[in-house]
Amino acid sequence: MAFDSLEKTRARNAAKMIRFKVAAERPDAGVELIKYWPDLGQKDGIVAVYLPIKTEIDSLPLMGALQEAGYRLALPCIKGAKHPLEFRRYCLGDKLRGGAYNTREPLQTTPIVEPDIVLLPLLSYSGSGMRLGYGGGFYDRSLLGLRSRKQIFACGLAFSGQEAAIVPTGPYDQVLDGILTETGFRKFGQK
């Protein structure tokens, strides 16, 4: 079912308030993600992850564990409105520059890579794997492009309290393959 932009805006505003509340209750929840990280059968792949902003669940502990386990990391870089993200190689501690929307990105001289796993932030998610993002469509365009070229695994990182019965969707919204929260991992069955 497709929703109009006003319904998505209302859902985003409500989801931001919910995430703010659950983040305040569980500021250390990001550490729990390590415990539930699934065995995806691929220890040397490239994992695109994000550096948390605002009240997003803290991905840094998981990033450290993944890097230590042999995964190579990448961070998203915003090229511009209506464009997919670029993913650039990243190792914890690398120098970063300021990006759009108060993000931090690898330097432009850092190699662009194509991830095998994409860990992405969200405002809300549904039990069917739909994700409510911030409205720019960056991750949806990126997942669509990656999926047209190779098999990837797109996994949302969130607080368990961010799950919603219904997430408003549009025709371009991409479905998640899984969700990882402080209480567990769930794989969605679209594949």
Disulfide bonds with the S-S distance in Angstrom:
none
